[in-house]
Amino acid sequence: MIMRKFIQKNERGFTLVEVMIALGILSFGVLAVASMQSSALLGTSRSNSVTIASNIATDRMERLMAISYDNLAVLGNGDNTYFSDAQELPLNMKDQDITWNVTPGPVASSLRITVSVQPRDMRNKITFTSLRINAF
């Protein structure tokens, strides 16, 4: 009997108000984590687009730099028919707008090569510029 009074007196449990407050705090925390998760997914998607665009621009720049100086000088501006890589690009890279431009450089016997890639899901372009000097 003494044991029974001791147990009943010291173990009361939680009230309904305390449980409701705890659930409210927990819900607020879960919503904050869900919001952070959606922001992280958006950031990951954007960084993936930038990486793909950078890879395409790097590839195009390397192809242009491999062309001889004289051929590059007459090649001119962004004729993408020169590059028949539409079949080579993976599906996630085919929705990029690729432009390139070859102009006279700042010094004699030089060409400025600019490659721009515009991912369809982003507002900003990825642009690489390089200088090609004719070594006689």
Helices and strands as residue ranges (DSSP letters): H 2-10, H 16-66, H 69-75, G 80-82, G 91-93, E 96-104, E 110-119, E 126-133
